[in-house]
Amino acid sequence: MPSTNAVRRALLSVTDKTGIADFAKFLASIGVEILSTGGTFRLLKDFGVANLREVTDVTRFPEMLDGRVKTLHPAIHAGILAIRSDPEHMHAIAAQGIQPIDLVAVNLYDFAKVAAKTDATIEELIENIDIGGPSMIRAAAKNWQDVAVVTAPADYEAISSELRVHSGSLTAETRWSLAKKAFALTAAYDRAVSLRLEQIPPKDEPLPSILDVRAPRALALRYGENPHQHAALYASGAGGIAGAEQLQGKELSYNNLVDLDAAWQLIAEFTEPASAVIKHTNPCGCAQASTLAESYRRAFEADPVSAFGGILAFNRELDAETATEIAKTFIEAIAAPAYSADALKALEAKKNLRLLRVLPVASELVIKSISGGFLAQTADVHALRRSEAQVKTERAPTSEEWSALEFAWKVVKHVKSNAIVYASSRQTISVGAGQTSRVDSVRLGAMKAILPLKGSVLASDAFFPFPDGVEEAAKHGVTAVIQPGGSVRDEDVIAAANRLNLAMVFTGVRHFRH
C-alpha cells in the first residue's frame, strides 16, 4: 500500500473535544477546508479556525429534530463514499455539486457513561445512541482507500505529523490502520448498546439470546496449561482477577490466573477476616478469625504440605504480621484487596512472589468453551440462610455445630465435585475433592487429614446416594452433616444418621463445581 492521498477537505464532528481545536487549526494552516457541526463548529469558530464552514451550508438543509439530523444527507455521505478512481462516481457527485471529503474526524455520544447509571431510563439510553456518528465513521472506513477516518483524539498528533511529512497527504497504510480501528469502535459501540438494552425489563430469561464475548487482550502469557499451548488473558473490565494490578513478582502464568480466580471467589464468601489456600483450583485450607494473621495460620495448618507452592487469597488488606507468616514458606501468588506498606516490605525479598491488588467485580455469566461452542450459566451466588435449612434428624445441631456447618457449606461450594469438606466452626480440617464416587471423597478427606477429625462436621456439595458416605464420616468422629438432600434414598441416609447420633441438615441447594 505505497500510495498517498491528499487531504483537501475534512469533516470534524466530535463529542470528545479534546485537542480538536488545535487539530483543526493545523489542518486549516495547510489549506484544508473544514466542515463542522453544532458544538464542534461553535468551538472552532471561537478558536478562530480559518477555512471553516458549517455543514448546513453544504447540505443547504438545517439541523432538525433536536440535532438528530445533521450529517445524514447525500451532500455529506456521497462526498465521503465516492471512489476517486471511479469516473462514474466522480461524475455523479460533480453533477450534484458535491465535493469529496478526504478526512473524517468523528467520535461518538458517550453512551457508556449513561449506560453505567443503574437507574437510567430507556428514554435516556435511547437518546444517547449516536446515529450520524457511526454512519459517517462506517462510510469513511468503507472508503478507506480515499478517506482517512480519525476516531480518537490520541491520533491527532500522529496524523498531523504525517500530513507535514507528506505535504498534506496520508499513506494507504495509515488509512487502512485507521479504518480497522474505526470498525472496531463501531462494533464495540453497538455491542455496548445491545448489552445494556437487554438489561431493561421485561427480560424473557436470565441468559442472553446471543452470547456476545468480546474483551481486549490484557496480557500475553508465556504458555497455557502446558508449555506446548499458546495462551493470553482477556479482560472484560477493571475488576476481578483479570483486571487486577500486579505489584510484585514474575509474570503470571495461565495456571496462576485460574488458581487465583478460584481463591478470590472463595474468599469473597466471608465477611470476617479470612484466608484461603488454593492448590490446583481446590481449597487445601481456609479459615476465619478475629485477625487476618490468625486466619492464615489456621488455614495453613490444615494442609501445610499442599500449601507449599500454593495460591493465597485474603478478604482484608494484607498486613505486616500476616506477610511475615507468609514469608516463612514458598507461595506462588497472593490476591488481596490491598497491601500495607509494611506488608510489601516484608515480602519484597520474595522476588518471584506475585502480589495482586484485586478490586471486587459484580457477578458475571460463567462461560466455558466446549468443542463447537460455549456453555453459559449464571454465577453460583447462593448464600445459605439457616432459617431455610431443614433439620432432618432426631438430633438438631448444637450452636457450635451450626456455625461449623455454615462455614463448611461456604467452602464446599468451591471444591471440585464430588466435594467433601471436614470443618470446625472457623477452619477447614480436610478436603476430599474430585473423586468419582462420593464415599471415596469422604475417605480421601479423612486420609489426608492432619488435624484431628473428631468433633468436626462434614459438608457435601450434593446428596449422598447411599448411607455409606455418612457411615464412613461417623467412623472418623464427624458429629454433624450438611447436604442438599434429594436422593431417592434420603430416608435410608437419615436413618443411618439417627442410628449414629449425627445431626443432619438439608439445604435443598446443590453446589456442583466441574
N, C-alpha and C positions, 0 to 999 in steps of 0.2 A: 504494500500500500504506500507507494512513494509520493503520490501527488499531494499538492496543497491547494486549498480553495480560499479565495479572497473573501473577507468578511466586509461587506459594504453596508449591510442593513441588519439591525438587531432588534429583537423584541424583548423587553425586560418587564416582568410582572411577577413580583415576589411577595410572599408573606413574611419570610425572614429577611429583613432588610439589611442585615449585617454586611457591610462592605459594598453594597450595591452602588452607592453614590460615587465612591472612588473608582469602581469598575466602569461605571457609565462615563465618568469624566475622561478616563483613559480612552475608551472607545471613541468618544467624540473627538479627542485630540488627534486620532489617526484617521479622521474623516468618516467614521461610521455614523450613518443616520440611525437614530434611536427612536423606537416606538415604545410607548408605555401606557399603563392603565391606572386609574384610580389613585390609591395612596402612593404607589410607586412613582407615578407621574408627578404628583404634587411634591414629593420628596426631591426628586431630581430637578424639578423646576426651581425649588427653593435653594438647591445646592448650586444653581447656576450652570447646569449642564447644557452645552450647546448642541445643535443638530437634533433637538428633541421635538417629537410630535406625539400628540395623544392618539391612541388607537381609533377613537371616534372620528378623527379627521380622515383616517384611511378608509374606515368602513362606511363613513357617512351615515352612521346609524348610532343613536345614543345608547349609552349603557341603560339597561332596564331591568325590571324585576328585582329591585334592591341589589343590583350588581351581579345577579346570577348570569346575565347575558352581557358579555363584554367582547370577548375574543372569538366567540362561536360564530364565525362569519367567513364566507368564501374569500373575502379580500385578505384575511389572515391565513387561513388554512391552505388555500391554493398557493399563496406565497411561500409557505413552508414546504408543501408536498411536491411542488413542481420539480421534476427531474431535469436538471440543467442540460444534460446531454440528449434529451428527447426533444426534437424540433416541434413536434405536435404539442407537447406540454408548454413549451415556451411561447408558441404562437397563441395557444388558448388563453394564457394569463395576460399576454400583451393585448389581445383583443378586448379584454375586460379592464384594461388599465391597471392591472395588478403587478406589483413589483416583487421580486423574490426577497425572502427573508433568510439570511445566511447564518444567523446565530439566535438561539432562543435561550434566555436565562429565566427559568421559572422554578419556584418551589411552592409547596402546597399548603393549604389550610392545615393548621396544627390539630388534626383530628385526634391524635393520640392524647393530647392534653385534656380535651373534653372527655374522651373515652375513659380516661383514668378516674373520672369522677363516678363514684358508685351510685350517686343519686341523679346522674344525667338523664334528662328526659329524652324520649325518642325524637321530639322536635329539635332539641339541642343537637343531638347526634346527627340527624339528617341535615340540618342547616350547615354543619361543619364538614360535610362531604364535598370535596372540591370536584368540580366538573370541567371547567375550562382549562385548569392547570394540567391535569392528566391528559386531556385531549391534545394540547399543544406539545407536551413532552413526548407523547407517543408519536405524534406526527413528525416531529423533528428527529426522533430516534429512528423512525422508519426510513426517513430520507437522509440517513447519516452520511451518505456519500457526498452530499452537498450542504448539509446543515449541521452545525455544532449545537448540541443541547447541553446546557450547564445547569445542574440541579442543586449544587452545593456551594455555598459561599467560600468554602475552603479551596475551591478550584479557581477562583477568580485570578489569583496571583499567577498561577502557572499558565493560565490561558493568556493573560496579559503578556507574560514573558515570551511565550511562543509567537504571539502576534508581532511583538517587537522584532524578534529574530527573523521571522519570515515575511517582514514587510506587510503586515496586515492579513496574513493567511494562516490557516491551520492545517496540519498534516492529516492525512487519512487515518493514520494510527491513532491520533488524538481523538478525532471524531468518532471512530469505532469504539474506543475505550469509554468515551462519554456516553455513547448510545447504550452500551451494555449497562453502565451504571444507572442510566435513566430507566431502562426497562426493569431493573431490579428495584428501583424506588417505587415505580407504579405498582409492581407486583406486591411489594410489601404493604403499600398503602391500601390496596384493595383487600388484601388479606386482613389487615387490621380492622377495616370497616366490617367485613363479613363476620369475623370472630366476635366483635363487640356487639353487633346487632343480634347475633344468635343468642346472646345472654339475656335479651329482653323477653320477659314473659309475654304470652304464654309459651312455654317450652314443651314440645311434644315428648321429649325424652332427655335424660341427663347426658347422653352421648351425642356427639355431632353426627349429622348425616354424611358428612365428608370429613375424613381425617386429614387435617392440614398440619403437617410437621415442617416447620421452617425455622432454622436457627443458624446464626453465623458461626463459623468455626472460631472457637476461642483459643484453642491450643492444639498444636501438632504434637502427638505423642510418639515416643521412640518406637513403640510397637504395641500390639494388642495384648490379649491374654497370654500369648506366647510370642517369642521373638520373630517367628516367620509371618505374623499377621500385622497388617497396617492398621493404624488407629488414630483418631483425633477426638477432641472434646468439642461439642457444640453447645453453646449456652443460650437459653431462651430468655434470660433476664439477669438481674444483678444479685439475686438471692440464691440460697441453697449452695450445695457443693459446687455446682457448675459455675456459679458466679462468685465463688469465694476468692479472697485475696491471700496469696501465698506470701508469708512474711519471712520465711527462712527455709533452707533445705534444698536438696537436689530436686531435679524435675520430677513431676508426678507421673506415675505410670497408670495404665488402664486399670489394673487391679487395685492400685491405691484408691482411685476415684470410686470404684464400685464399693470397696470396703468402707471408705469414708462416708459414702451416702448411707450405707446400712447403719453405721454408727450414729450418724446425725439423726436419722429417722427414729432410731430407738431412744436417744437421749431426749428427744422432743416430747416423749410421753410423760416426763416428770416435771413437777413444779418445785420440789425441794432440791437442794444441791445434789447432783447425781453424776455418776461416771459410768461409762460403758467401755468395755474392751472387746474388740471385734477381731476375729480371725477367719478369713475366707467367708465373709458375709455373715457368719454366725456369732452371736454373743458367747464369749467364754467367761465373761464376768460382767456384772452390773450391780450397782449398789447406790443407795441414797443415804444421806447422813446430815448432821447439822452443819458440817463443814465440807467443802469440796475435797480437801486433803483426806479426810476420813473416808469419804465415799470412794475415793480412788484406792486407798489401802484395802478396803473391803472388797472392791471389785477385783483387784489384782490377786488377792489371796485365794479367790475361788478356783483359779486355774493358772498359776504363775508359769507353768510350762508352756501352755498355749499362748499366754500373753506375750511371751518373748517374740519380738518382731511383729507385734500386733498393731492395731489401729485404735486410737483413743478418741472419745468424744466427751465433751462436758457441756452442761447447760448453764454455766456461770463463767464469768471472767476467770481465766486461769491465773491463780495467784502464785506467789513465790514458794509457799510451803508445798503446794501440790507439784509444782515444777521440779522442786528439789527431789521429791519422791520419784517422779518420772525419770529423772536423770540417772537413777540407780540401775536402770535396765535398758535394753535395746528396744526402742519403739520406732516404727516406720513413719507414722504421721499422726497428727492431732488436729481435731476440729473443735473450735470453741468460738463463742460469740465475741470474745475479747481476750487480751493478754495484758497483764500488768507489766510495767517496765522491769520490775524485779524478776518476774517470771521469765521474760525474754532473756534477761541477763543470765539466769540460772541454766537456761537451755542453749545459750549461744555456742558453747563448746561442742555441742552435738551438731556438727556442721551439716550432716546429711538428713537430720530430722526435719521433716516437712511440717511447718506450722501454718494452719489455715484459719483465717478470720472469716466466719460464716454468718451471713445475715439470714433471718428466717424468711421463708417463702410460702405463699399460700399453696394449699394442696392443688396439684395438677393431675391431669389424666396420667395414668400409668400405662406406658406404651412399650410393647415388646415386639421385636420382629420375628416372624416365622417364615419359612420358605414360601415365597409367593405373596407375602402380605404382612399385615400387622394385627396384633391384638391390642385392644384398648379397654381400660376399665377405670372406674373412679377409684380414688385412693381409699385405702382401708383406714378410716379415721375414727372408727367406732371406739368409744370410751365406755367402759363398764360402769354402770350405776348399781350400787349394792341393792338398792330398792327394787331393781328389775331382775336381779338374780333369784333363782329358786333353790331353796334348800330341799334336797330330795331324800335325805337320810333321817333316821330317827334322832341322831345327834346333830345339832346345829354347830357351826364353827364357833369357837371362842372368839373374843375380840382380837386377840393376837393372831389367831389363825385367819380371821377375816383380812387383817392387814397384810398378812403374808400372801394370801390368795390373790388379793388385788394387785400386789406388787408382781407376783409371778405371771398374772394374766397380761400385764403390760409388756413383759419381756417375751413371753411365748409367741406373741404376735409377730415378733421379729426373728424367729428361729425357723430355719428351713424345715418343711414337713418331711416325714412325720415329726412333730416337735413336742418335746417334753422338757419342762423346767422344774427342777427342785429348788426351793427357795425358803428363806425365812422372811420376816416382815420387811427387811430392808436390804436384802442381799441375795443374789443367786448363789446356790450351793453347788449345782452342777447342771449341765445341759446335755440332752440327748437329741441329736439333730439328724435329719436327712435319711432315716432308715426306711426300709421298705415295709416294715411292719411296726405297729405302734408299741407292741410289747418289747420289741428289740430296742426301740428308743428309750424305753423305761430302763431296760437292762444296761444300755450303753451309758446313760446318765449316771446310774449307780456305780458302774465300773470306773468311770472317770473321776468320781467324787474324791476330793482331797479333804474337804471339810466334813464334819460328821453329818450324816443324813438323818439321824434320829431326831424326831421332833419337827422335821421340815414338812412343808406342804408341796403338792405337785400340781402343775398346770399342764393341760393337754390342749393343743390347738384344735383338735377335732374329737369326735366322740370315741369312746372305747367300744370296739365292735364285740369284744368278749370280756368276761370278768378277769382274764389272765393279767391284763395290764395293771389293774387295781390290786390284784393279789400280789404281783411282783413288787409294786410300790410299798405295800404294807410290810413285806419282808425286810425292807431297808429302813423302817421306822417312820414312814410318812404317816401323818395324822389326819390330813385333810386334802381333798382333791377338788379342783375346779376344771370343768369341761363343758362343751356346748350342749351335750345330750343330743338325742335324735336317732340313736341306733334302735333297730328292731329288738335288740336285747338289752335295752336300758334297764328293764326290771331285773334282769339277772345281774347286771353290774351294780345296781343299787342294793340288791340283796347281799352281794358279796361285801360291799362297803359296810352295811349294817352288821354283818357277821364279824367283820374285822374291827368294828367300833370306829370306823372312819366317818368324818363329816364329808358330805359331798354336795357341791353346788353346781347347778346347771345355769349357763349364761344364755343359751338359745342363739348364740352367735359363734360362727366358726371363723378361724383365722389361718386358713391355709396360706402358705408362702412358698411358691415354687421358684 
